[in-house]
Amino acid sequence: MSADEAAPSLDTVRSDAIRWVVEAAIADGNELTVLADWTLARVAHMRSGLTPGLRRRIADRYPNLEFFAEPDTPHMAAHEGYIENGFGV
């Protein structure tokens, strides 16, 4: 994202847990690149994966937050994150 482009707004993310994860990732130096509608959720895509340290903080703060992981396919790189009530990261 260039300096003149604004980061996507989290105004439409209606999950406190997912907003916290995104904001914590940004505070750790990651970048929110886009919010995109997926079949199961509105997803906040980050420039980099979530760090192990952040994943531990998420587990401590939101132990019931659903984690997902998808392996590599011929058409898509592996990805992982969290999802809650139609919102994900």
Contacts in CASP RR format, 6 or more apart in sequence:
PFRMAT RR
TARGET T0000
AUTHOR 0000-0000-0000
METHOD contacts of the structure
MODEL  1
MSADEAAPSLDTVRSDAIRWVVEAAIADGNELTVLADWTLARVAHMRSGL
TPGLRRRIADRYPNLEFFAEPDTPHMAAHEGYIENGFGV
1 7 0 8 1.000
1 31 0 8 1.000
1 33 0 8 1.000
7 26 0 8 1.000
7 31 0 8 1.000
7 32 0 8 1.000
8 32 0 8 1.000
8 33 0 8 1.000
8 34 0 8 1.000
8 35 0 8 1.000
8 44 0 8 1.000
9 35 0 8 1.000
10 19 0 8 1.000
10 22 0 8 1.000
10 23 0 8 1.000
10 32 0 8 1.000
10 35 0 8 1.000
10 44 0 8 1.000
12 35 0 8 1.000
12 42 0 8 1.000
13 19 0 8 1.000
13 22 0 8 1.000
13 35 0 8 1.000
13 42 0 8 1.000
13 44 0 8 1.000
13 87 0 8 1.000
14 85 0 8 1.000
14 87 0 8 1.000
15 84 0 8 1.000
15 85 0 8 1.000
15 86 0 8 1.000
15 87 0 8 1.000
15 88 0 8 1.000
17 61 0 8 1.000
17 62 0 8 1.000
17 65 0 8 1.000
17 82 0 8 1.000
17 84 0 8 1.000
18 44 0 8 1.000
18 82 0 8 1.000
18 83 0 8 1.000
18 84 0 8 1.000
18 87 0 8 1.000
18 88 0 8 1.000
18 89 0 8 1.000
20 61 0 8 1.000
20 62 0 8 1.000
21 50 0 8 1.000
21 54 0 8 1.000
21 58 0 8 1.000
21 62 0 8 1.000
21 65 0 8 1.000
21 82 0 8 1.000
21 89 0 8 1.000
22 32 0 8 1.000
22 44 0 8 1.000
22 46 0 8 1.000
22 89 0 8 1.000
24 54 0 8 1.000
24 57 0 8 1.000
24 58 0 8 1.000
25 32 0 8 1.000
25 46 0 8 1.000
25 50 0 8 1.000
25 54 0 8 1.000
25 89 0 8 1.000
26 32 0 8 1.000
28 51 0 8 1.000
28 54 0 8 1.000
30 46 0 8 1.000
30 47 0 8 1.000
30 48 0 8 1.000
30 49 0 8 1.000
30 50 0 8 1.000
30 51 0 8 1.000
31 46 0 8 1.000
31 47 0 8 1.000
31 48 0 8 1.000
32 44 0 8 1.000
32 45 0 8 1.000
32 46 0 8 1.000
32 47 0 8 1.000
33 45 0 8 1.000
33 46 0 8 1.000
33 47 0 8 1.000
34 44 0 8 1.000
34 45 0 8 1.000
35 42 0 8 1.000
35 43 0 8 1.000
35 44 0 8 1.000
35 45 0 8 1.000
36 42 0 8 1.000
36 43 0 8 1.000
36 45 0 8 1.000
37 43 0 8 1.000
40 83 0 8 1.000
40 86 0 8 1.000
41 83 0 8 1.000
41 86 0 8 1.000
41 87 0 8 1.000
41 88 0 8 1.000
42 86 0 8 1.000
42 87 0 8 1.000
42 88 0 8 1.000
43 87 0 8 1.000
43 88 0 8 1.000
43 89 0 8 1.000
44 87 0 8 1.000
44 88 0 8 1.000
44 89 0 8 1.000
46 89 0 8 1.000
49 80 0 8 1.000
50 58 0 8 1.000
50 80 0 8 1.000
50 81 0 8 1.000
50 89 0 8 1.000
58 65 0 8 1.000
58 82 0 8 1.000
62 82 0 8 1.000
65 82 0 8 1.000
65 84 0 8 1.000
66 82 0 8 1.000
66 83 0 8 1.000
66 84 0 8 1.000
67 80 0 8 1.000
67 81 0 8 1.000
67 82 0 8 1.000
68 80 0 8 1.000
68 81 0 8 1.000
68 82 0 8 1.000
68 83 0 8 1.000
69 78 0 8 1.000
69 79 0 8 1.000
69 80 0 8 1.000
69 81 0 8 1.000
70 76 0 8 1.000
70 78 0 8 1.000
70 79 0 8 1.000
70 80 0 8 1.000
71 78 0 8 1.000
72 78 0 8 1.000
81 88 0 8 1.000
81 89 0 8 1.000
82 88 0 8 1.000
82 89 0 8 1.000
END
